[in-house]
Amino acid sequence: MSARRSALHFLETPRRDPEVVPVRIRVQGWEEIYGQYQADAAADQAGRCIDCGNPYCEWACPVHNYIPDWLRLVEQGRLFEAAELSHQTNSLPEICGRICPQDRLCEGACTLNDGLGAVTIGSVEKYITDEAVKAGWRPDLSGVEPSGHRVAIVGAGPAGLACADVLVRHGVGAEVYDRYPRIGGLLTYGIPPFKLDKQVVETRRELMEGMGVKFHLGIEVGRDVGLDRLLADYDRVFLGLGAYRYVTGGFPGEDAEGVYKALPYLIGNVNRVLGRPEDAKFPYIDLAGQRVLVLGGGDTGMDCVRTAVRQGATSVTCAYRRDEDNMPGSRREVANAREEGVNFEFNRQPIAIHCENGRVRGVDMVRTELGEPDANGRRSPQPVPGSEERVEADAVVIAFGFRPDPPAWFEQYQLATGPDGRIAVGLNGARPFQTANPRIYAAGDMERGADLVVTAVFDGREAARSMIAEFGLPDRLHPKQS
């Protein structure tokens, strides 16, 4: 066990992120761009935490990770204990460590972020599980007794995986059904490999199978197996179907040749990288040699521009209707995109796709100024009269976000949804995350609306705890030990 470092270690040692692959190399392939800490470097960076009395990083984390505590364990070389503690609050820590926008969450709230460089929380979080698993650590369920209860989970995305993780830790049998041949949902098929290596998700599958979770992959509920069957075979059913219906702009020309939706574009590319047979629903879209314009400034937009760069686009531009400070995604992703040659046009709002003979040739846009805050507290973009201009492009990718897309069988099972497709839960005295059908629970993007992976993890875990309480089982997710 290493000795505690100097109380001024945060001053003596600057923030050091893991090494990053040089731009000229990383844009030629699909590998993750961030390296891994060695044990001494992880301990050194973890030791920069000043263990402030009110850990703002924990409050800013959607799953409320015990961040100072597992940083201290890493500093002391107690890797397996850090892994156990990390999993007390997060079912997918090695994934969240890679793709969470830490600069807007835990690291953004770090006391040291005010000029001294925030603790590298995300990189240490990734290090903990990656290295613990390599060293032989596995989740400890030795004290768990089977309860006799069983839950069917529909959807192997973050919410479904998190729900299964918490259930089996309480002795509840968890079986996960998903239409795809791999687990992860958009973790596997939507997020590009340069942000999340797919072997990381496969390793998580191996861990969960070792915990007793059963996966039924390539099976679509409603087509290959009916919900009636699940309700007959299991005590409860959990729905974690995500949000896959893309948002459109509602302006002319969106159906022109050369205009693509972000999600099909990303899925088609990931399938090609994984060597999977081409899916007719998500064909491979090659933007090599084209002038690409991506509309939308969230993390999905950044995934699209960085994918286009790696495909060999002649130029890649991102247009966003607000300014850079008001972009919804990770600042780190914007910086990576800019390093890789992406041009940004801020305060630009599309009003029409310009076409010639049915083929896109550019986008007509108007400049914007930020006005009063909208219902969500964000300043609304207001068009500037007379500022219209055309940006030429050979291909346009629309990345305006996603909404839930409830299947047709929802109504048959009393599953109420709102105008935006989100499933209603917790109404009229129902338990948290319980739908209008008391035997069916739901959480994640299909209930909250499209959001971060970490919020889907939190919701899936909380839905599991709601079912555990209904079963009358004691909650094993004990608070951290002092």
C-alpha positions as CSV (number, residue, x, y, z in Angstrom):
1,M,0.0,0.0,0.0
2,S,1.5,3.3,-1.0
3,A,1.8,6.2,1.4
4,R,-0.5,9.2,1.2
5,R,1.0,11.9,-1.0
6,S,1.7,15.5,0.1
7,A,-1.3,17.6,0.9
8,L,0.0,19.9,-1.9
9,H,0.3,17.1,-4.5
10,F,-2.4,18.8,-6.6
11,L,0.0,21.8,-6.9
12,E,3.2,19.8,-7.3
13,T,1.8,17.5,-10.0
14,P,-0.2,19.0,-12.9
15,R,-3.1,17.2,-14.6
16,R,-1.9,14.7,-17.1
17,D,-4.3,12.9,-19.4
18,P,-3.4,9.5,-20.9
19,E,-1.4,9.7,-24.1
20,V,-3.5,10.4,-27.2
21,V,-2.8,9.0,-30.7
22,P,-1.4,11.7,-33.0
23,V,-4.0,13.1,-35.4
24,R,-2.2,12.1,-38.5
25,I,-2.4,8.4,-37.3
26,R,-5.8,8.3,-35.7
27,V,-7.7,9.7,-38.6
28,Q,-6.5,6.7,-40.7
29,G,-8.2,4.1,-38.6
30,W,-11.0,3.3,-36.1
31,E,-9.1,2.4,-32.9
32,E,-9.7,4.3,-29.7
33,I,-7.6,7.4,-29.6
34,Y,-6.9,7.5,-25.8
35,G,-4.3,5.4,-24.2
36,Q,-4.3,3.8,-20.7
37,Y,-2.6,4.8,-17.5
38,Q,0.1,2.6,-16.0
39,A,-0.5,1.9,-12.3
40,D,2.0,4.6,-11.1
41,A,0.5,7.2,-13.4
42,A,-3.1,6.4,-12.3
43,A,-2.1,6.6,-8.6
44,D,-0.3,9.9,-9.2
45,Q,-3.3,11.5,-10.9
46,A,-5.8,10.0,-8.5
47,G,-3.7,11.5,-5.7
48,R,-4.4,15.0,-7.0
49,C,-7.9,14.8,-5.4
50,I,-8.0,17.1,-2.5
51,D,-10.9,15.2,-0.9
52,C,-12.9,18.4,-0.5
53,G,-15.5,18.3,2.2
54,N,-18.5,18.6,-0.2
55,P,-17.6,16.4,-3.2
56,Y,-19.1,18.4,-6.0
57,C,-18.0,15.8,-8.5
58,E,-20.3,13.2,-6.8
59,W,-23.3,15.5,-7.0
60,A,-22.6,16.4,-10.7
61,C,-22.4,12.7,-11.6
62,P,-25.8,11.3,-12.6
63,V,-25.1,8.0,-10.8
64,H,-23.5,9.7,-7.9
65,N,-20.3,7.7,-8.0
66,Y,-18.2,7.6,-4.9
67,I,-15.4,9.4,-6.8
68,P,-13.0,10.6,-4.0
69,D,-13.2,7.2,-2.3
70,W,-12.2,5.2,-5.3
71,L,-9.6,7.8,-6.3
72,R,-8.1,7.2,-2.9
73,L,-8.1,3.4,-3.3
74,V,-6.3,3.8,-6.7
75,E,-3.8,6.1,-5.1
76,Q,-3.2,3.4,-2.4
77,G,-2.9,0.6,-5.0
78,R,-6.1,-1.1,-3.8
79,L,-7.4,-1.8,-7.3
80,F,-9.9,-4.6,-6.6
81,E,-11.5,-2.6,-3.8
82,A,-11.7,0.4,-6.2
83,A,-13.5,-1.9,-8.7
84,E,-16.0,-3.2,-6.2
85,L,-16.8,0.4,-5.0
86,S,-17.1,1.7,-8.5
87,H,-19.7,-1.0,-9.3
88,Q,-21.7,0.0,-6.2
89,T,-23.1,2.9,-8.2
90,N,-22.3,2.3,-11.8
91,S,-23.0,-0.9,-13.9
92,L,-20.9,0.2,-16.8
93,P,-18.0,2.2,-15.3
94,E,-15.4,1.4,-18.0
95,I,-17.8,2.5,-20.7
96,C,-18.9,5.7,-18.9
97,G,-15.2,6.5,-18.3
98,R,-14.8,6.5,-22.1
99,I,-17.8,8.3,-23.4
100,C,-19.3,10.4,-20.6
101,P,-18.9,14.2,-21.1
102,Q,-16.8,14.5,-17.9
103,D,-15.9,18.1,-18.8
104,R,-19.6,19.0,-18.3
105,L,-20.2,16.6,-15.3
106,C,-17.8,15.4,-12.6
107,E,-14.6,17.0,-13.9
108,G,-16.4,20.2,-14.7
109,A,-17.5,20.3,-11.0
110,C,-14.1,19.4,-9.6
111,T,-12.8,22.0,-7.2
112,L,-9.5,22.0,-9.1
113,N,-11.1,22.8,-12.4
114,D,-10.8,26.5,-11.4
115,G,-7.4,27.0,-12.9
116,L,-5.5,24.1,-11.6
117,G,-6.8,21.3,-13.9
118,A,-9.5,19.0,-12.8
119,V,-8.7,15.5,-11.6
120,T,-8.7,13.1,-14.5
121,I,-11.8,11.3,-13.1
122,G,-13.0,9.7,-16.4
123,S,-9.6,8.2,-17.3
124,V,-9.1,6.8,-13.8
125,E,-12.6,5.3,-13.9
126,K,-11.8,3.6,-17.1
127,Y,-8.5,2.4,-15.7
128,I,-10.0,0.8,-12.7
129,T,-12.3,-1.7,-14.4
130,D,-10.0,-2.3,-17.4
131,E,-7.0,-3.2,-15.3
132,A,-8.9,-5.0,-12.5
133,V,-10.5,-7.4,-15.1
134,K,-7.1,-8.0,-16.6
135,A,-5.7,-8.9,-13.2
136,G,-8.5,-11.3,-12.5
137,W,-11.1,-9.3,-10.7
138,R,-14.8,-10.3,-11.1
139,P,-17.9,-9.0,-9.4
140,D,-18.3,-10.7,-6.0
141,L,-21.8,-12.3,-5.8
142,S,-20.7,-15.0,-3.3
143,G,-23.1,-13.8,-0.7
144,V,-26.2,-13.6,-3.0
145,E,-28.9,-16.2,-2.5
146,P,-31.5,-16.9,-5.2
147,S,-34.8,-15.2,-4.5
148,G,-36.9,-17.3,-6.9
149,H,-38.0,-14.2,-8.8
150,R,-37.3,-13.8,-12.5
151,V,-37.4,-10.7,-14.7
152,A,-37.3,-10.5,-18.5
153,I,-35.4,-7.5,-19.8
154,V,-36.2,-6.2,-23.3
155,G,-33.3,-4.3,-24.8
156,A,-29.6,-4.9,-24.1
157,G,-28.7,-1.2,-24.1
158,P,-27.4,0.7,-21.1
159,A,-30.7,0.8,-19.2
160,G,-31.3,-2.9,-19.7
161,L,-27.8,-3.9,-18.8
162,A,-27.9,-1.8,-15.7
163,C,-31.2,-3.2,-14.7
164,A,-29.9,-6.8,-15.1
165,D,-26.8,-6.0,-13.1
166,V,-28.7,-4.8,-10.1
167,L,-31.3,-7.6,-10.3
168,V,-28.7,-10.4,-10.2
169,R,-26.9,-8.8,-7.3
170,H,-30.1,-9.3,-5.4
171,G,-30.7,-12.9,-6.4
172,V,-33.3,-12.1,-9.1
173,G,-32.9,-14.1,-12.3
174,A,-32.4,-11.7,-15.2
175,E,-32.7,-12.7,-18.8
176,V,-32.1,-10.1,-21.6
177,Y,-33.7,-10.1,-25.0
178,D,-32.4,-8.0,-27.9
179,R,-32.9,-8.0,-31.6
180,Y,-29.2,-7.5,-32.4
181,P,-26.6,-10.3,-32.3
182,R,-24.4,-8.3,-29.8
183,I,-25.3,-6.6,-26.6
184,G,-25.0,-2.8,-26.1
185,G,-27.6,-1.3,-28.3
186,L,-26.1,2.0,-29.5
187,L,-23.0,1.4,-27.4
188,T,-22.2,-1.2,-30.0
189,Y,-23.9,-0.1,-33.2
190,G,-24.1,3.7,-32.9
191,I,-21.0,5.0,-31.1
192,P,-17.9,4.8,-33.3
193,P,-15.1,2.5,-32.4
194,F,-12.6,5.4,-32.0
195,K,-14.6,6.4,-28.9
196,L,-15.6,2.9,-27.6
197,D,-13.8,-0.2,-28.7
198,K,-16.4,-2.9,-29.2
199,Q,-14.3,-5.5,-27.3
200,V,-15.0,-3.4,-24.2
201,V,-18.7,-4.1,-24.6
202,E,-18.0,-7.8,-25.2
203,T,-15.9,-8.0,-22.1
204,R,-18.9,-6.5,-20.2
205,R,-21.0,-9.2,-21.6
206,E,-18.6,-11.9,-20.3
207,L,-18.7,-10.3,-16.9
208,M,-22.5,-10.2,-16.8
209,E,-22.8,-13.8,-18.0
210,G,-20.4,-14.8,-15.2
211,M,-22.8,-13.0,-12.8
212,G,-25.6,-15.2,-14.0
213,V,-27.3,-12.9,-16.6
214,K,-28.7,-14.8,-19.6
215,F,-28.8,-13.2,-23.0
216,H,-31.2,-14.1,-25.8
217,L,-29.7,-12.2,-28.8
218,G,-31.1,-11.9,-32.3
219,I,-34.6,-12.2,-30.9
220,E,-37.0,-9.3,-31.4
221,V,-39.9,-9.1,-28.9
222,G,-43.1,-8.7,-30.8
223,R,-41.8,-10.7,-33.8
224,D,-39.9,-13.7,-32.6
225,V,-41.4,-13.9,-29.1
226,G,-44.6,-12.2,-27.9
227,L,-44.9,-10.1,-24.8
228,D,-47.6,-12.5,-23.6
229,R,-45.0,-15.2,-23.4
230,L,-42.7,-13.1,-21.3
231,L,-45.4,-12.1,-19.0
232,A,-46.3,-15.8,-18.6
233,D,-42.8,-17.0,-18.0
234,Y,-41.4,-14.2,-15.8
235,D,-42.6,-12.3,-12.7
236,R,-42.0,-8.9,-14.3
237,V,-40.9,-7.5,-17.6
238,F,-38.6,-4.5,-18.0
239,L,-38.5,-2.4,-21.2
240,G,-35.4,-0.6,-22.2
241,L,-36.0,0.0,-25.8
242,G,-34.1,3.3,-26.2
243,A,-34.8,6.1,-28.6
244,Y,-34.2,5.4,-32.2
245,R,-36.6,7.7,-34.1
246,Y,-34.5,10.5,-35.5
247,V,-35.7,14.2,-35.3
248,T,-36.1,15.9,-38.6
249,G,-35.7,19.6,-39.3
250,G,-39.0,20.1,-41.2
251,F,-37.4,22.2,-43.9
252,P,-37.5,21.6,-47.7
253,G,-35.2,19.1,-49.4
254,E,-34.6,16.7,-46.5
255,D,-35.6,13.8,-48.8
256,A,-33.1,14.7,-51.5
257,E,-30.4,12.3,-52.7
258,G,-27.3,12.8,-50.6
259,V,-29.1,13.8,-47.4
260,Y,-28.6,11.2,-44.6
261,K,-29.9,10.7,-41.1
262,A,-27.2,10.4,-38.4
263,L,-28.2,7.1,-36.9
264,P,-28.5,5.0,-40.1
265,Y,-25.2,6.6,-41.2
266,L,-23.4,5.7,-38.0
267,I,-24.9,2.2,-37.8
268,G,-24.0,1.4,-41.4
269,N,-20.4,2.4,-40.8
270,V,-20.0,0.5,-37.5
271,N,-21.4,-2.6,-39.3
272,R,-18.7,-2.2,-42.0
273,V,-15.9,-1.8,-39.4
274,L,-17.1,-4.9,-37.5
275,G,-17.2,-6.9,-40.7
276,R,-20.9,-7.6,-40.4
277,P,-23.0,-8.4,-43.5
278,E,-24.6,-5.2,-44.8
279,D,-28.0,-4.5,-43.3
280,A,-30.6,-3.3,-45.8
281,K,-32.1,-1.0,-43.1
282,F,-28.7,0.5,-42.4
283,P,-26.6,0.4,-45.7
284,Y,-23.0,1.6,-45.7
285,I,-22.8,5.2,-46.7
286,D,-19.3,6.2,-48.0
287,L,-18.6,9.9,-47.9
288,A,-15.1,9.6,-49.2
289,G,-14.1,12.5,-51.6
290,Q,-17.2,14.5,-50.7
291,R,-17.8,17.9,-49.1
292,V,-19.8,16.9,-46.0
293,L,-22.0,19.2,-43.9
294,V,-23.3,17.9,-40.6
295,L,-26.3,19.7,-39.1
296,G,-26.4,19.5,-35.3
297,G,-23.9,20.2,-32.5
298,G,-24.4,17.3,-30.0
299,D,-22.2,14.3,-29.4
300,T,-24.0,12.5,-32.3
301,G,-23.0,15.3,-34.6
302,M,-19.4,14.9,-33.4
303,D,-19.6,11.2,-34.1
304,C,-20.7,11.9,-37.6
305,V,-18.1,14.5,-38.5
306,R,-15.3,12.4,-37.1
307,T,-16.6,9.4,-39.0
308,A,-16.7,11.4,-42.2
309,V,-13.1,12.5,-41.7
310,R,-12.0,8.8,-41.3
311,Q,-13.9,7.8,-44.4
312,G,-11.8,10.3,-46.4
313,A,-14.2,13.2,-47.0
314,T,-12.7,16.1,-48.8
315,S,-13.9,18.6,-46.2
316,V,-16.2,18.3,-43.2
317,T,-18.2,21.1,-41.6
318,C,-20.5,21.2,-38.6
319,A,-23.2,23.8,-38.5
320,Y,-24.9,24.6,-35.2
321,R,-27.7,27.1,-34.5
322,R,-26.2,28.4,-31.2
323,D,-22.7,29.4,-30.2
324,E,-19.9,27.1,-29.1
325,D,-20.5,27.7,-25.4
326,N,-24.1,26.5,-25.8
327,M,-23.3,23.2,-27.6
328,P,-25.0,20.3,-25.8
329,G,-22.2,17.8,-26.1
330,S,-18.7,17.2,-24.8
331,R,-16.2,20.0,-25.2
332,R,-13.5,17.3,-25.5
333,E,-15.3,15.9,-28.6
334,V,-15.5,19.3,-30.2
335,A,-11.8,19.8,-29.6
336,N,-11.0,16.3,-31.0
337,A,-13.1,17.1,-34.1
338,R,-11.4,20.4,-34.6
339,E,-7.9,18.8,-34.3
340,E,-9.0,16.3,-36.9
341,G,-9.8,19.1,-39.4
342,V,-13.5,19.7,-38.9
343,N,-14.7,23.3,-39.6
344,F,-17.4,24.7,-37.3
345,E,-20.0,27.2,-38.3
346,F,-21.8,28.5,-35.2
347,N,-25.0,30.5,-35.1
348,R,-26.1,29.0,-38.4
349,Q,-29.7,27.6,-38.7
350,P,-30.7,25.6,-41.8
351,I,-33.8,26.7,-43.6
352,A,-33.7,24.5,-46.8
353,I,-31.6,21.9,-48.6
354,H,-30.5,23.3,-51.9
355,C,-30.9,20.6,-54.6
356,E,-30.3,20.3,-58.3
357,N,-32.0,17.5,-60.2
358,G,-33.0,15.9,-56.9
359,R,-29.4,15.9,-55.6
360,V,-28.1,18.0,-52.7
361,R,-25.8,20.8,-53.6
362,G,-25.8,22.8,-50.4
363,V,-27.8,24.1,-47.5
364,D,-29.4,27.5,-47.3
365,M,-28.8,28.9,-43.8
366,V,-29.6,32.0,-41.8
367,R,-27.4,33.6,-39.1
368,T,-28.8,33.6,-35.6
369,E,-28.5,35.6,-32.4
370,L,-29.3,34.1,-29.0
371,G,-32.4,35.5,-27.4
372,E,-34.3,34.8,-24.2
373,P,-34.0,31.3,-22.5
374,D,-36.4,28.7,-23.7
375,A,-38.4,26.3,-21.5
376,N,-35.3,24.3,-20.7
377,G,-33.3,27.4,-19.7
378,R,-31.3,27.6,-22.9
379,R,-31.2,30.8,-24.9
380,S,-33.2,30.4,-28.0
381,P,-31.6,31.1,-31.4
382,Q,-33.3,34.0,-33.3
383,P,-32.9,34.3,-37.1
384,V,-31.2,37.5,-38.2
385,P,-33.3,39.0,-41.1
386,G,-31.4,39.4,-44.4
387,S,-28.5,37.1,-43.3
388,E,-29.3,34.1,-45.6
389,E,-26.4,32.4,-47.2
390,R,-25.7,29.1,-48.9
391,V,-23.1,26.6,-47.8
392,E,-22.1,24.2,-50.6
393,A,-22.1,20.5,-49.9
394,D,-22.1,17.1,-51.7
395,A,-23.6,15.3,-48.7
396,V,-25.6,16.5,-45.7
397,V,-26.0,14.5,-42.4
398,I,-28.8,15.5,-40.1
399,A,-28.0,15.0,-36.5
400,F,-30.8,16.7,-34.6
401,G,-31.3,14.0,-32.0
402,F,-33.6,11.1,-31.3
403,R,-37.0,10.3,-29.8
404,P,-38.6,7.1,-28.6
405,D,-40.3,5.0,-31.2
406,P,-42.8,2.8,-29.3
407,P,-43.8,-0.4,-31.1
408,A,-47.3,-1.1,-32.2
409,W,-48.0,-3.6,-29.5
410,F,-47.7,-1.0,-26.7
411,E,-51.4,-0.1,-26.7
412,Q,-52.4,-3.8,-26.4
413,Y,-50.7,-3.9,-23.0
414,Q,-52.0,-0.6,-21.6
415,L,-48.6,1.1,-22.1
416,A,-49.4,4.7,-22.3
417,T,-47.1,7.1,-24.2
418,G,-46.9,10.9,-24.5
419,P,-47.0,12.9,-27.7
420,D,-43.2,12.5,-28.1
421,G,-43.4,8.7,-27.7
422,R,-42.0,8.5,-24.2
423,I,-43.6,5.8,-22.1
424,A,-45.4,6.9,-19.0
425,V,-44.3,5.5,-15.6
426,G,-45.0,6.1,-12.0
427,L,-48.6,7.4,-12.5
428,N,-51.6,7.2,-10.2
429,G,-49.7,5.7,-7.2
430,A,-47.6,3.3,-9.2
431,R,-44.1,2.5,-8.1
432,P,-41.1,4.3,-9.6
433,F,-40.6,3.2,-13.2
434,Q,-43.8,1.0,-13.1
435,T,-46.0,1.5,-16.2
436,A,-49.8,1.5,-16.3
437,N,-49.5,-2.2,-16.6
438,P,-48.3,-3.1,-13.1
439,R,-46.2,-6.1,-14.3
440,I,-44.2,-4.0,-16.7
441,Y,-41.5,-1.5,-15.8
442,A,-39.6,0.8,-18.2
443,A,-36.6,3.2,-18.0
444,G,-33.9,4.8,-20.0
445,D,-34.2,6.9,-23.1
446,M,-37.7,5.5,-23.9
447,E,-39.0,6.9,-20.6
448,R,-36.7,9.9,-20.1
449,G,-36.1,10.9,-23.7
450,A,-32.8,10.8,-25.5
451,D,-30.0,11.6,-23.0
452,L,-26.6,10.4,-21.8
453,V,-25.5,6.8,-21.4
454,V,-24.9,7.4,-17.7
455,T,-28.5,8.6,-17.1
456,A,-29.8,5.5,-18.8
457,V,-27.6,3.4,-16.5
458,F,-29.0,5.3,-13.5
459,D,-32.6,4.8,-14.6
460,G,-32.1,1.1,-15.3
461,R,-30.6,0.6,-11.8
462,E,-33.3,2.5,-10.1
463,A,-36.0,0.6,-12.0
464,A,-34.4,-2.7,-10.7
465,R,-34.4,-1.3,-7.2
466,S,-38.1,-0.5,-7.6
467,M,-38.8,-4.1,-8.6
468,I,-36.6,-5.4,-5.7
469,A,-38.7,-3.4,-3.3
470,E,-41.9,-4.8,-4.8
471,F,-40.5,-8.3,-4.3
472,G,-39.8,-7.5,-0.7
473,L,-36.1,-8.1,-0.9
474,P,-33.5,-6.2,1.1
475,D,-31.5,-3.6,-0.9
476,R,-27.9,-4.9,-1.2
477,L,-26.6,-1.7,-2.7
478,H,-25.1,-0.5,0.6
479,P,-23.8,3.0,1.0
480,K,-20.0,3.5,0.9
481,Q,-18.1,2.6,4.0
482,S,-16.3,5.5,5.8
